[in-house]
Amino acid sequence: MVALPTGTRPGVGRNASPRLYGPEYEAVVRVLDSGHFGHGAVTEQFEREVADFLGVPDAVALSSCTAALHTALVAAGVGPGSEVIVPSLTFCATIQAILASGARPRFVDVDPDTLCITADAVVDAVTRETAAVVPVLFGGRAVDLGPTRDFLTDRGIVVVEDAAHEFGSYDGSRRVGGTGRLTCFSFGPIKNLTCGQGGMVIPRNRQEADRLRGLRMLGVVESAEQRAASTTYQVAAMGFRYFMSSINAAIGITQLARFPTTEETRKDLWRAYREALLDVPSVDLVDVDVAHTVPHLCVVRVPQRDRVWRFMRERGIDVVVQYPPNHLQPAFAKWTLPLPVTERLGREVLSLPFHPHLSHGDIEHVVSVLEQALVSLRVC
């Protein structure tokens, strides 16, 4: 591991931060020296290694999770005139991907204990126009839509998992992405596994994988190797410029090799938060089922959230809000409907600093300042 210069370890002044183990630097230099920066053999190696890690036949790398969601929806046949069931409590990228496909969002409320949608909410929201459901696996927790499987299948409704927070977590006995669903991951700067920037779709079959690969490369059928060995190529359909560069893939390969360390570190830090918050009144920790989850966030619900946020940030604690409800955003106003649980959560949720560079001492300090905020504001 390459040591960080003295004094540069990210602490509580950063809400999230990537963990680099050292080989990432050499891997990037090798790609730079090769002169092949775009999609190529390194990207395809990363795809194979992720597929092996998840125990699936195939994985399709893209430039971001937003690109992955958009491409997955299009590959699944979602388009103009369609409706997609989605929680409002998510990053706006989820909604933008739906709109990019030509479909429209149908917002649903979430379970206040998990911040995720439920099977009952999905069933209640289905209409004749529903083409897909996009469950957001908030904070790393798997979403169980099992009771709706036959109901959705009978109506031709596809499930596209937004697993941006989820890489490495389990859904039952298999890791998320390995359960036969159309699943989208993020490998952005602060995710459980980072490529610097990137995403991935886990297809359900070979036909879907081929469709995704065509879509991500402007509809071009031939691989980069095939194009290089020919004087022509074939553009078979509409497509996007969504491929993952070899530079990003090289980072991902080295990150994946050290993922067991990342996994254990994140679990250990989340348990430390849980222990430190046990006796703090007026604070509810949003559980992520750490036995089966690689936590991506540490989220609490607090009264007078905005005042607590300000108090802590003034004292150097980088707390953030994830996420303002999308059904209240101006860009999505035409699809607004009452979501009382989400609206209440939108006033309460607060993400505490959470990244692999933290120490248990850092966590104790964060919780101590949180307690000070509650006392100062006469919340407890």
C-alpha positions in Angstrom: 0.0 0.0 0.0 1.3 3.5 -0.9 1.3 5.6 2.3 -0.5 8.8 2.3 1.6 11.9 3.1 1.6 12.9 6.7 -1.5 15.0 7.6 -3.5 14.1 4.5 -5.5 11.2 5.9 -9.2 12.1 5.3 -11.0 12.3 8.6 -14.3 13.7 9.8 -13.9 16.7 7.6 -14.7 14.5 4.7 -18.1 12.8 4.5 -16.8 10.2 2.0 -13.5 9.4 0.4 -12.0 6.6 -1.8 -9.5 4.2 -0.4 -6.6 3.6 -2.7 -4.3 0.6 -1.8 -1.3 1.5 -4.0 -1.4 -0.7 -7.1 -4.0 1.7 -8.7 -1.1 4.1 -9.5 1.0 1.5 -11.3 -2.1 0.1 -13.1 -3.0 3.5 -14.5 0.6 4.2 -15.6 0.6 0.9 -17.5 -2.6 1.9 -19.4 -1.1 5.4 -20.1 2.1 3.8 -21.4 0.1 1.5 -23.7 -1.5 4.4 -25.5 -4.9 2.7 -25.5 -7.2 4.7 -23.2 -10.6 3.8 -24.5 -12.6 0.6 -24.2 -10.2 -2.4 -24.7 -8.7 -5.5 -23.3 -8.3 -4.0 -19.8 -12.0 -3.1 -19.7 -13.0 -6.5 -20.8 -10.7 -8.1 -18.1 -12.5 -6.0 -15.5 -15.9 -7.2 -16.8 -14.7 -10.8 -16.5 -13.4 -10.4 -13.0 -16.6 -8.7 -11.7 -18.6 -11.5 -13.3 -16.5 -14.1 -11.6 -16.7 -12.2 -8.3 -20.5 -12.2 -8.5 -20.8 -15.7 -9.9 -22.6 -14.6 -13.1 -22.0 -15.4 -16.8 -21.5 -11.8 -17.9 -21.1 -8.1 -16.9 -21.2 -5.0 -19.1 -19.0 -2.0 -18.0 -20.2 1.5 -18.7 -19.1 5.1 -18.1 -21.4 5.6 -15.0 -24.3 4.1 -13.1 -26.5 6.7 -14.7 -25.5 5.4 -18.1 -26.0 1.8 -16.8 -29.6 2.6 -15.6 -30.4 4.4 -18.9 -29.0 1.6 -21.0 -30.6 -1.2 -19.0 -34.0 0.4 -19.2 -33.7 0.8 -23.0 -32.4 -2.8 -23.4 -35.4 -4.0 -21.4 -37.8 -2.2 -23.8 -38.7 0.7 -21.6 -39.5 3.8 -23.7 -41.9 6.6 -24.5 -45.4 6.1 -23.1 -44.0 3.8 -20.3 -44.2 4.4 -16.6 -41.5 3.4 -14.2 -42.1 2.9 -10.4 -39.3 4.4 -8.4 -38.8 5.8 -4.9 -38.5 9.6 -4.6 -35.8 9.2 -2.0 -32.8 8.6 -4.3 -30.2 10.6 -6.1 -31.7 12.6 -9.0 -29.6 10.5 -11.5 -32.1 7.6 -11.1 -35.0 9.8 -12.3 -32.9 11.4 -15.1 -32.1 7.9 -16.4 -35.8 7.1 -16.5 -36.6 10.3 -18.4 -33.7 9.7 -20.8 -35.3 6.4 -21.8 -38.4 8.3 -22.8 -40.5 7.0 -19.8 -41.9 8.9 -16.9 -41.5 8.2 -13.2 -44.2 7.1 -10.8 -43.0 8.0 -7.4 -43.7 5.8 -4.4 -43.1 6.1 -0.7 -40.5 4.1 1.2 -40.3 2.2 4.5 -39.1 4.7 7.2 -36.9 2.0 8.8 -35.0 1.0 5.6 -35.5 4.0 3.3 -36.3 1.5 0.6 -39.5 0.7 -1.3 -41.6 -2.3 -0.3 -43.4 -5.0 -2.3 -46.8 -3.7 -1.1 -46.0 -0.2 -2.3 -45.0 -1.5 -5.7 -48.2 -3.5 -6.2 -50.3 -0.5 -5.1 -48.5 1.7 -7.7 -48.8 -0.5 -10.8 -50.9 0.9 -13.6 -51.6 -0.2 -17.2 -48.6 1.9 -18.3 -46.1 0.4 -15.8 -43.2 -1.1 -17.7 -40.6 -1.3 -15.0 -39.8 -1.0 -11.3 -36.5 0.6 -10.2 -35.9 -0.3 -6.5 -33.1 1.8 -5.1 -30.9 -0.3 -2.7 -30.3 2.5 -0.3 -27.1 2.5 1.7 -26.2 -1.0 0.6 -29.4 -2.9 1.7 -31.0 -5.4 -0.6 -34.6 -4.8 -1.5 -36.9 -7.9 -1.3 -39.5 -7.7 -4.0 -39.9 -11.5 -4.0 -43.6 -11.5 -3.2 -44.3 -9.4 -6.4 -42.3 -11.6 -8.8 -45.2 -13.5 -10.4 -47.4 -10.4 -10.2 -44.8 -8.3 -12.2 -43.9 -11.1 -14.6 -47.5 -11.8 -15.5 -47.8 -8.1 -16.5 -44.5 -7.9 -18.4 -43.0 -5.5 -15.8 -39.2 -5.7 -15.6 -37.2 -5.0 -12.4 -34.0 -2.9 -12.9 -32.1 -2.6 -9.6 -30.4 0.6 -8.8 -27.5 -0.9 -6.8 -25.3 2.2 -6.9 -24.7 1.8 -3.1 -24.6 -2.0 -3.2 -21.5 -3.6 -4.6 -20.5 -6.5 -2.5 -23.7 -6.9 -0.4 -25.7 -10.1 -0.3 -29.3 -10.8 -1.2 -29.9 -14.0 0.6 -27.0 -16.4 -0.1 -25.8 -14.6 -3.3 -24.2 -11.2 -3.8 -26.4 -8.5 -5.2 -26.1 -8.8 -9.0 -25.9 -12.6 -8.9 -29.6 -13.2 -8.3 -30.8 -13.2 -11.9 -32.1 -9.6 -12.0 -31.1 -6.7 -14.2 -28.8 -4.9 -11.8 -26.9 -1.6 -12.2 -23.8 -0.7 -10.1 -21.8 2.5 -9.6 -18.0 2.6 -9.4 -17.9 6.4 -8.9 -15.3 8.2 -6.8 -16.7 7.4 -3.3 -18.4 4.0 -3.9 -17.6 0.7 -2.2 -15.4 -0.1 -5.2 -14.2 2.8 -7.2 -12.9 3.1 -10.8 -12.7 6.9 -10.4 -15.8 6.9 -12.5 -17.8 4.0 -14.0 -20.8 1.8 -13.8 -21.9 -1.8 -14.8 -25.0 -3.7 -15.8 -25.4 -7.3 -14.9 -27.6 -8.7 -17.7 -30.1 -11.6 -17.4 -29.0 -13.5 -20.5 -26.6 -13.4 -23.4 -29.1 -11.7 -25.7 -29.5 -8.8 -23.2 -25.7 -8.6 -22.8 -25.2 -8.2 -26.6 -27.9 -5.6 -26.7 -26.3 -3.6 -23.9 -22.9 -3.8 -25.6 -24.3 -2.4 -28.8 -26.1 0.4 -27.0 -23.0 1.5 -25.0 -20.9 1.7 -28.2 -23.1 3.9 -30.5 -24.9 0.8 -31.9 -21.7 -0.6 -33.4 -21.8 -4.4 -33.6 -18.1 -5.3 -33.8 -15.7 -5.2 -30.8 -12.8 -2.8 -30.7 -10.5 -5.7 -31.6 -12.7 -6.6 -34.6 -12.9 -3.1 -35.8 -9.1 -2.7 -35.7 -8.7 -5.8 -37.9 -11.2 -4.6 -40.6 -11.7 -1.8 -43.0 -15.3 -1.3 -42.0 -17.9 -1.9 -39.2 -21.6 -2.2 -38.9 -23.9 0.2 -37.0 -27.0 -1.9 -36.3 -29.1 0.4 -34.2 -29.3 3.6 -32.1 -26.8 3.8 -29.3 -24.8 5.9 -26.9 -21.2 6.8 -26.1 -21.2 5.0 -22.7 -18.2 2.8 -22.7 -15.8 2.6 -19.7 -12.2 3.6 -20.4 -9.3 1.3 -19.8 -7.9 3.8 -17.3 -11.0 3.5 -15.1 -11.1 -0.3 -15.6 -7.5 -0.6 -14.4 -8.4 1.1 -11.2 -11.3 -1.2 -10.8 -9.3 -4.3 -11.2 -6.9 -3.3 -8.5 -9.7 -2.3 -6.2 -11.5 -5.6 -6.7 -8.4 -7.5 -5.7 -8.5 -5.8 -2.3 -12.2 -5.7 -1.9 -12.3 -8.2 1.1 -10.3 -5.5 3.1 -12.7 -2.8 2.0 -15.7 -5.0 2.9 -14.5 -5.8 6.5 -13.4 -2.2 7.1 -16.8 -0.7 6.2 -18.6 -3.3 8.3 -16.3 -2.6 11.3 -16.8 1.1 11.1 -20.6 0.8 10.7 -20.7 -1.4 13.8 -18.7 1.2 15.7 -21.2 3.8 14.8 -24.1 1.6 15.9 -22.4 1.0 19.3 -21.6 4.7 19.8 -25.2 5.7 19.0 -26.9 3.2 21.2 -27.4 5.6 24.1 -27.9 8.8 22.2 -31.6 9.9 22.6 -33.6 11.3 19.8 -31.4 9.7 17.1 -32.5 6.8 15.0 -29.8 4.9 13.1 -31.1 3.6 9.7 -30.3 -0.1 9.8 -28.5 -1.7 6.8 -28.4 -5.3 8.1 -24.6 -5.2 8.3 -24.4 -9.0 8.5 -25.4 -9.2 4.8 -24.5 -5.7 3.7 -21.3 -3.8 2.7 -22.4 -0.4 4.1 -22.1 2.6 1.8 -23.5 5.2 4.2 -24.2 5.8 7.8 -27.6 7.6 8.0 -29.4 8.8 11.0 -32.8 10.4 11.5 -32.7 13.5 13.8 -35.2 16.2 14.8 -34.4 19.7 13.7 -32.1 18.2 11.1 -31.1 21.5 9.4 -30.0 23.0 12.7 -28.1 19.9 13.7 -26.5 19.9 10.2 -25.4 23.5 10.6 -24.1 22.9 14.2 -21.9 20.0 13.2 -20.5 21.5 10.0 -19.5 24.6 11.9 -17.4 22.3 14.1 -15.7 20.6 11.1 -17.9 17.5 10.8 -18.8 17.0 7.1 -22.4 15.8 7.5 -24.6 15.8 4.4 -28.2 15.1 3.3 -28.9 12.1 1.0 -31.2 12.9 -0.6 -33.7 15.7 -1.1 -37.0 14.1 -2.3 -37.2 14.1 -6.1 -41.0 14.5 -6.3 -40.5 18.0 -4.8 -37.8 19.0 -7.3 -38.9 21.6 -10.0 -37.6 19.3 -12.8 -40.0 16.6 -11.8 -43.0 18.7 -10.7 -45.4 17.3 -13.2 -45.2 13.9 -11.6 -45.5 15.1 -8.0 -48.0 13.4 -5.6 -48.2 13.2 -1.8 -45.6 11.0 -0.2 -45.9 11.7 3.5 -43.2 9.3 4.7 -40.6 10.5 2.2 -41.4 14.1 2.9 -40.9 13.5 6.6 -37.7 11.7 6.0 -36.6 14.5 3.8 -36.6 16.7 6.9 -34.9 14.2 9.1 -32.2 12.2 7.4 -28.5 13.0 7.9 -25.5 11.2 6.6 -22.6 11.0 9.1 -19.0 10.8 7.8 -18.4 7.3 6.5 -15.3 6.1 4.6 -12.5 3.5 5.1 -10.0 6.1 6.4 -12.0 6.8 9.6 -10.8 5.4 12.9 -13.0 4.4 15.9 -11.8 7.6 17.6 -13.1 9.6 14.6 -16.5 8.0 15.0 -16.6 8.7 18.8 -15.8 12.3 18.0 -18.6 12.6 15.4 -21.2 11.1 17.8 -19.9 13.4 20.6 -20.5 16.5 18.5 -23.9 15.1 17.4 -24.8 14.8 21.1 -23.6 18.4 21.7 -25.8 19.6 18.9 -28.9 17.9 20.3 -28.2 19.3 23.8 -27.5 22.8 22.5 -30.7 22.8 20.4 -32.6 21.4 23.4 -33.7 18.3 21.4 -32.7 16.0 24.3 
